């Protein structure tokens, strides 16, 4: 049976941030930690070895595949900072217009540094993702 790699762990968020090689990415990670915590009201938890997640929800697809995931999160990766928001939310594209310099994939939004984006726009994306997922998956 397939086992999810990205599961909530007991690893220390602070130790993970301290292990980030780039001083700028480390500083951005601490600022993101504050922004996500304030916007969600959830404590940060490590999901897998590299994702800092906030809150959680349980999903089940029509295919029968199910699991748990953070409502929102981020990861200060070497190349870019990955921001994780809900997929399938029709408001996401509209909110991304106010974010600033970024690129977006299906589930991730990538930024070079926190200074490139608008913090109010980021907070709006965080709050919308949490709202969308808690309405879509109310049992989580």
Residue frames as a rotation matrix with the C-alpha (Angstrom) as fourth column:
UNK 1
0.575 0.818 0.000 0.00
0.818 -0.575 0.000 0.00
0.000 0.000 -1.000 0.00
UNK 2
-0.032 -0.549 0.835 1.19
0.488 -0.738 -0.466 3.50
0.872 0.393 0.292 -0.84
UNK 3
0.305 0.077 -0.949 2.33
0.929 -0.243 0.279 5.51
-0.210 -0.967 -0.145 2.17
UNK 4
0.881 0.077 0.467 2.39
0.215 -0.944 -0.251 9.29
0.422 0.322 -0.848 2.15
UNK 5
-0.119 -0.981 -0.152 5.84
0.823 -0.011 -0.568 10.80
0.556 -0.192 0.809 2.61
UNK 6
-0.672 -0.099 0.734 4.50
-0.122 -0.963 -0.242 14.14
0.730 -0.252 0.635 3.79
UNK 7
0.332 0.719 -0.611 3.14
0.609 0.331 0.721 13.38
0.720 -0.611 -0.328 7.25
UNK 8
0.661 -0.057 0.748 3.14
-0.499 -0.779 0.381 15.50
0.561 -0.625 -0.543 10.37
UNK 9
0.115 -0.710 -0.695 6.22
0.517 0.640 -0.568 14.82
0.848 -0.294 0.441 12.47
UNK 10
0.848 0.113 -0.517 7.53
0.526 -0.292 0.799 15.77
-0.061 -0.950 -0.307 15.90
UNK 11
-0.135 -0.958 0.253 10.65
0.961 -0.188 -0.201 17.40
0.240 0.216 0.946 14.43
UNK 12
0.003 0.034 -0.999 11.46
0.616 -0.787 -0.024 20.91
-0.788 -0.616 -0.023 15.62
UNK 13
0.789 0.334 0.515 10.41
0.611 -0.510 -0.606 23.74
0.061 0.793 -0.607 13.31
UNK 14
0.860 -0.494 -0.129 13.08
-0.426 -0.833 0.353 26.02
-0.282 -0.249 -0.927 14.81
UNK 15
0.049 -0.872 0.486 15.83
-0.064 0.483 0.873 23.41
-0.997 -0.074 -0.032 14.34
UNK 16
0.248 0.097 0.964 14.75
0.889 0.373 -0.267 22.99
-0.385 0.923 0.006 10.71
UNK 17
0.966 0.126 0.226 14.83
0.211 -0.890 -0.404 26.76
0.150 0.437 -0.887 10.08
UNK 18
0.609 -0.793 -0.004 18.24
-0.511 -0.395 0.763 26.99
-0.607 -0.463 -0.646 11.76
UNK 19
0.012 -0.609 0.793 19.52
0.353 0.745 0.566 24.30
-0.935 0.274 0.224 9.36
UNK 20
0.870 0.318 0.377 18.66
0.464 -0.269 -0.844 26.43
-0.167 0.909 -0.381 6.30
UNK 21
0.070 -0.987 0.147 21.98
0.983 0.093 0.156 27.31
-0.168 0.133 0.977 4.64
UNK 22
-0.334 -0.165 0.928 21.18
0.572 -0.818 0.060 30.78
0.749 0.551 0.368 3.32
UNK 23
-0.828 0.000 -0.561 21.01
0.498 -0.461 -0.735 33.52
-0.259 -0.887 0.381 5.98
UNK 24
-0.807 0.561 -0.184 18.45
-0.590 -0.753 0.290 35.41
0.024 0.343 0.939 3.86
UNK 25
-0.253 0.735 -0.630 16.21
-0.227 0.587 0.777 32.35
0.940 0.339 0.018 3.46
UNK 26
-0.527 0.004 -0.850 16.55
0.753 0.466 -0.464 31.64
0.394 -0.885 -0.248 7.19
UNK 27
-0.928 0.175 -0.330 15.44
0.029 -0.846 -0.532 35.21
-0.372 -0.503 0.780 8.03
UNK 28
-0.570 0.752 -0.333 12.56
-0.707 -0.241 0.665 34.95
0.420 0.614 0.668 5.52
UNK 29
-0.357 0.414 -0.838 11.53
0.269 0.904 0.332 31.62
0.894 -0.107 -0.434 7.09
UNK 30
-0.748 0.076 -0.659 11.29
0.653 -0.093 -0.752 33.21
-0.118 -0.993 0.020 10.55
UNK 31
-0.821 0.479 -0.311 9.18
-0.472 -0.875 -0.102 36.04
-0.321 0.063 0.945 9.13
UNK 32
-0.428 0.668 -0.608 6.97
-0.509 0.378 0.774 33.55
0.747 0.641 0.178 7.27
UNK 33
-0.629 0.156 -0.761 6.60
0.596 0.726 -0.344 31.57
0.499 -0.670 -0.550 10.49
UNK 34
-0.821 0.308 -0.481 5.17
0.211 -0.619 -0.756 34.67
-0.531 -0.722 0.443 12.18
UNK 35
-0.672 0.568 -0.476 2.94
-0.740 -0.546 0.393 35.58
-0.037 0.616 0.787 9.20
UNK 36
-0.438 0.500 -0.748 1.46
-0.189 0.762 0.620 32.08
0.879 0.413 -0.239 8.81
UNK 37
-0.720 0.151 -0.677 0.98
0.665 0.428 -0.612 31.65
0.198 -0.891 -0.408 12.57
UNK 38
-0.808 0.404 -0.429 -0.82
-0.103 -0.813 -0.572 34.98
-0.580 -0.419 0.699 12.87
UNK 39
-0.570 0.589 -0.572 -2.98
-0.807 -0.273 0.523 34.45
0.152 0.760 0.631 9.77
UNK 40
-0.315 0.439 -0.841 -4.03
-0.152 0.851 0.502 30.89
0.937 0.286 -0.201 10.66
UNK 41
0.321 0.364 0.874 -4.05
-0.909 -0.142 0.392 30.80
0.267 -0.920 0.286 14.45
UNK 42
0.980 -0.010 -0.196 -2.35
0.034 0.992 0.123 27.39
0.194 -0.127 0.973 14.25
UNK 43
0.423 -0.890 0.170 1.02
-0.460 -0.049 0.887 26.38
-0.781 -0.454 -0.430 15.66
UNK 44
0.269 -0.443 -0.855 3.65
-0.931 0.107 -0.349 25.41
0.246 0.890 -0.384 13.11
UNK 45
0.524 -0.147 0.839 4.41
-0.248 0.916 0.315 21.69
-0.815 -0.374 0.443 12.68
UNK 46
-0.557 -0.717 -0.419 6.89
-0.708 0.146 0.691 19.91
-0.434 0.681 -0.589 10.46
UNK 47
0.719 0.661 0.215 5.35
-0.371 0.626 -0.686 17.85
-0.588 0.413 0.695 7.66
UNK 48
0.819 -0.561 0.119 7.92
0.485 0.566 -0.667 15.47
0.307 0.604 0.735 6.29
UNK 49
0.106 -0.894 -0.435 11.52
0.973 0.003 0.231 16.67
-0.205 -0.448 0.870 6.50
UNK 50
-0.774 -0.612 0.159 11.14
0.630 -0.722 0.285 20.09
-0.060 0.321 0.945 4.82
UNK 51
-0.311 0.731 0.607 7.59
0.273 -0.543 0.794 21.52
0.910 0.413 -0.030 4.96
UNK 52
-0.970 0.124 -0.209 6.38
0.157 -0.338 -0.928 23.77
-0.186 -0.933 0.308 7.77
UNK 53
-0.509 0.854 0.108 2.61
0.368 0.102 0.924 23.33
0.778 0.510 -0.366 7.91
UNK 54
-0.917 0.312 0.250 -0.24
-0.393 -0.584 -0.710 24.97
-0.076 -0.749 0.658 9.79
UNK 55
0.055 0.968 0.243 -3.44
-0.840 0.176 -0.513 23.19
-0.539 -0.176 0.823 10.76
UNK 56
-0.947 -0.306 0.102 -4.50
-0.197 0.800 0.567 20.02
-0.255 0.516 -0.817 8.99
UNK 57
0.101 0.981 -0.163 -7.37
-0.930 0.035 -0.366 18.45
-0.354 0.189 0.916 7.15
UNK 58
-0.506 -0.145 0.850 -8.33
0.023 0.983 0.181 14.93
-0.862 0.111 -0.494 6.12
UNK 59
-0.170 0.413 -0.895 -9.12
-0.943 -0.331 0.026 14.48
-0.286 0.848 0.446 2.44
UNK 60
-0.332 0.103 0.938 -10.68
0.184 0.982 -0.043 11.58
-0.925 0.158 -0.345 0.56
UNK 61
-0.637 0.030 -0.770 -10.82
-0.710 -0.411 0.572 11.54
-0.299 0.911 0.283 -3.22
UNK 62
0.461 0.863 -0.205 -13.40
-0.862 0.381 -0.334 9.74
-0.210 0.331 0.920 -5.35
UNK 63
0.120 -0.522 -0.844 -10.63
-0.584 0.650 -0.486 7.30
0.803 0.552 -0.227 -6.28
UNK 64
0.837 0.198 -0.510 -10.55
0.266 0.667 0.696 6.20
0.478 -0.718 0.506 -2.63
UNK 65
-0.232 -0.971 -0.059 -7.15
0.671 -0.115 -0.733 7.78
0.705 -0.210 0.678 -1.98
UNK 66
0.824 0.499 0.269 -7.16
0.146 -0.646 0.749 9.60
0.548 -0.578 -0.605 1.35
UNK 67
-0.131 -0.891 -0.435 -4.79
0.867 0.109 -0.486 11.21
0.480 -0.441 0.758 3.78
UNK 68
0.687 0.244 -0.684 -3.96
0.609 -0.707 0.360 14.21
-0.396 -0.664 -0.634 5.89
UNK 69
-0.099 -0.696 0.712 -2.28
0.844 -0.437 -0.310 17.43
0.527 0.570 0.631 4.81
UNK 70
-0.622 -0.122 -0.774 -1.55
0.585 -0.729 -0.356 20.86
-0.520 -0.674 0.525 6.25
UNK 71
0.531 0.842 -0.095 -4.09
0.619 -0.462 -0.635 23.58
-0.579 0.278 -0.767 5.47
UNK 72
0.919 -0.378 0.109 -1.23
-0.192 -0.673 -0.714 25.86
0.343 0.635 -0.692 4.38
UNK 73
0.668 -0.741 -0.063 2.53
0.439 0.325 0.837 25.80
-0.600 -0.587 0.543 4.65
UNK 74
0.825 -0.500 -0.262 5.89
-0.545 -0.581 -0.604 26.81
0.150 0.642 -0.752 3.31
UNK 75
0.708 -0.693 0.136 9.38
0.583 0.682 0.442 25.49
-0.399 -0.234 0.887 2.75
UNK 76
0.662 -0.556 -0.502 12.55
-0.578 -0.806 0.130 27.57
-0.477 0.204 -0.855 2.42
UNK 77
0.782 -0.341 0.522 14.18
0.509 0.832 -0.220 25.54
-0.359 0.438 0.824 -0.35
UNK 78
-0.186 -0.977 -0.099 17.59
0.664 -0.200 0.720 26.23
-0.724 0.069 0.687 -1.90
UNK 79
-0.664 -0.102 0.741 16.33
0.719 -0.359 0.595 27.71
0.205 0.928 0.312 -5.15
UNK 80
-0.476 0.614 0.630 13.08
-0.280 -0.785 0.553 29.38
0.834 0.086 0.545 -4.05
UNK 81
-0.856 0.364 0.368 10.68
-0.341 0.137 -0.930 29.52
-0.388 -0.921 0.007 -1.15
UNK 82
-0.716 0.666 -0.208 7.70
0.220 0.498 0.839 27.24
0.662 0.555 -0.503 -1.76
UNK 83
-0.727 0.611 0.314 4.33
-0.629 -0.409 -0.662 28.39
-0.276 -0.678 0.681 -0.42
UNK 84
-0.908 0.404 -0.110 1.58
0.336 0.860 0.385 25.76
0.250 0.312 -0.917 -0.18
UNK 85
-0.610 0.792 -0.020 -2.07
-0.695 -0.547 -0.466 26.73
-0.380 -0.270 0.885 -0.60
UNK 86
-0.013 0.724 0.689 -5.28
0.000 0.689 -0.724 24.89
-1.000 -0.009 -0.009 -1.46
UNK 87
-0.990 -0.136 -0.039 -5.75
-0.047 0.056 0.997 23.61
-0.133 0.989 -0.061 -4.99
UNK 88
-0.531 0.831 0.165 -9.14
0.798 0.425 0.427 23.90
0.285 0.358 -0.889 -6.64
UNK 89
-0.003 0.505 -0.863 -10.03
0.668 -0.641 -0.377 27.25
-0.744 -0.578 -0.336 -5.08
UNK 90
0.321 0.219 0.921 -11.32
0.919 -0.307 -0.248 29.60
0.228 0.926 -0.300 -7.78
UNK 91
0.998 0.069 -0.012 -10.29
0.070 -0.954 0.290 32.69
0.009 -0.291 -0.957 -5.77
UNK 92
0.433 -0.900 -0.059 -6.63
0.573 0.224 0.788 31.70
-0.696 -0.375 0.613 -5.69
UNK 93
-0.141 -0.508 0.850 -5.73
0.982 -0.180 0.056 33.17
0.125 0.842 0.524 -9.11
UNK 94
0.583 0.447 0.679 -7.46
0.363 -0.890 0.274 36.44
0.727 0.087 -0.681 -8.24
UNK 95
0.971 -0.218 -0.101 -5.58
0.026 -0.324 0.946 36.69
-0.239 -0.921 -0.308 -4.94
UNK 96
0.251 -0.931 0.265 -2.26
0.834 0.347 0.430 35.82
-0.492 0.113 0.863 -6.61
UNK 97
0.353 -0.060 0.934 -2.59
0.714 -0.628 -0.310 38.98
0.605 0.776 -0.179 -8.70
UNK 98
0.797 0.023 0.604 -1.96
-0.283 -0.868 0.407 40.98
0.534 -0.495 -0.686 -5.52
UNK 99
0.880 -0.436 -0.190 0.95
0.437 0.583 0.684 38.90
-0.188 -0.685 0.704 -4.26
UNK 100
0.486 -0.780 -0.393 3.86
-0.658 -0.623 0.423 40.41
-0.575 0.054 -0.816 -6.14
UNK 101
0.002 -0.609 -0.793 6.76
-0.953 0.238 -0.185 38.69
0.302 0.756 -0.580 -7.91
UNK 102
-0.141 0.016 0.990 6.12
-0.528 0.845 -0.089 34.91
-0.838 -0.535 -0.110 -7.95
UNK 103
-0.595 0.151 -0.789 5.60
-0.654 0.479 0.585 31.87
0.466 0.865 -0.186 -10.13
UNK 104
-0.064 0.676 0.734 2.82
-0.860 0.335 -0.384 29.36
-0.506 -0.656 0.560 -9.53
UNK 105
-0.919 -0.099 -0.382 2.40
-0.267 0.868 0.418 25.65
0.290 0.486 -0.824 -10.09
UNK 106
-0.171 0.915 -0.366 -0.65
0.127 0.389 0.913 23.50
0.977 0.110 -0.182 -9.38
UNK 107
0.601 0.411 -0.686 -0.18
0.666 0.217 0.713 23.36
0.442 -0.885 -0.143 -5.60
UNK 108
0.048 -0.714 -0.698 2.80
0.898 -0.275 0.344 25.62
-0.438 -0.643 0.628 -4.96
UNK 109
0.958 0.003 0.286 3.60
0.121 -0.911 -0.395 29.28
0.260 0.413 -0.873 -5.29
UNK 110
0.269 -0.947 -0.174 7.31
0.963 0.266 0.039 30.05
0.009 -0.178 0.984 -5.59
UNK 111
0.981 -0.057 0.184 9.04
-0.055 -0.998 -0.014 33.24
0.184 0.004 -0.983 -4.48
UNK 112
0.197 -0.980 -0.035 12.71
0.285 0.091 -0.954 34.16
0.938 0.178 0.297 -4.45
UNK 113
-0.831 -0.429 -0.354 12.53
0.472 -0.208 -0.857 36.18
0.294 -0.879 0.376 -1.25
UNK 114
-0.109 0.842 -0.528 9.90
0.952 -0.064 -0.299 37.60
-0.286 -0.535 -0.795 1.06
UNK 115
-0.426 -0.130 -0.895 10.77
0.120 -0.989 0.086 41.17
-0.897 -0.071 0.437 0.02
UNK 116
-1.000 0.013 0.001 9.43
0.001 -0.056 0.998 40.36
0.013 0.998 0.056 -3.48
UNK 117
-0.418 0.904 -0.088 5.86
0.613 0.352 0.708 39.89
0.671 0.242 -0.701 -2.28
UNK 118
-0.342 0.456 0.822 3.13
-0.556 -0.803 0.215 41.87
0.758 -0.383 0.528 -0.54
UNK 119
-0.994 -0.104 -0.032 2.56
-0.032 0.563 -0.825 40.62
0.104 -0.820 -0.563 3.02
UNK 120
-0.385 0.922 0.044 -1.11
-0.640 -0.232 -0.733 41.66
-0.665 -0.310 0.679 2.99
UNK 121
0.159 0.388 -0.908 -1.57
-0.945 0.327 -0.026 39.70
0.286 0.862 0.419 -0.24
UNK 122
-0.651 -0.477 -0.590 0.13
-0.267 0.872 -0.411 36.70
0.711 -0.110 -0.695 1.35
UNK 123
-0.906 0.345 0.244 -2.11
-0.205 0.146 -0.968 36.89
-0.370 -0.927 -0.062 4.42
UNK 124
-0.015 0.938 -0.346 -5.20
-0.915 -0.152 -0.374 37.03
-0.404 0.311 0.861 2.19
UNK 125
-0.032 -0.079 -0.996 -4.04
-0.701 0.713 -0.034 33.89
0.713 0.697 -0.078 0.34
UNK 126
-0.926 -0.341 -0.163 -3.39
-0.110 0.655 -0.748 32.09
0.362 -0.674 -0.644 3.63
UNK 127
-0.657 0.724 0.209 -6.80
-0.425 -0.126 -0.896 32.98
-0.623 -0.678 0.391 5.08
UNK 128
0.144 0.725 -0.673 -8.61
-0.986 0.048 -0.159 32.06
-0.083 0.687 0.722 1.85
UNK 129
-0.372 -0.355 -0.858 -6.86
-0.493 0.858 -0.141 28.69
0.786 0.370 -0.495 1.63
UNK 130
-0.998 0.028 0.051 -7.78
-0.033 0.444 -0.896 27.85
-0.048 -0.896 -0.442 5.24
UNK 131
-0.325 0.943 -0.074 -11.40
-0.683 -0.289 -0.671 28.95
-0.654 -0.167 0.738 4.65
UNK 132
0.067 0.321 -0.945 -11.68
-0.951 0.308 0.037 26.95
0.303 0.896 0.326 1.43
UNK 133
-0.565 -0.395 -0.724 -10.24
-0.275 0.918 -0.285 23.74
0.778 0.038 -0.628 2.87
UNK 134
-0.963 0.232 0.137 -12.14
-0.078 0.247 -0.966 23.83
-0.258 -0.941 -0.220 6.16
UNK 135
-0.075 0.968 -0.240 -15.40
-0.831 -0.194 -0.521 24.29
-0.551 0.160 0.819 4.23
UNK 136
0.107 0.065 -0.992 -14.53
-0.856 0.514 -0.059 21.57
0.506 0.856 0.111 1.72
UNK 137
-0.196 -0.265 -0.944 -13.29
0.212 0.929 -0.304 19.10
0.957 -0.260 -0.125 4.35
UNK 138
0.253 0.390 0.885 -15.23
-0.602 -0.653 0.460 20.03
0.758 -0.649 0.070 7.51
UNK 139
0.937 0.172 -0.304 -14.28
0.092 0.719 0.689 16.93
0.337 -0.674 0.658 9.52
UNK 140
0.158 -0.983 -0.094 -10.56
0.591 0.170 -0.789 17.89
0.791 0.070 0.608 9.61
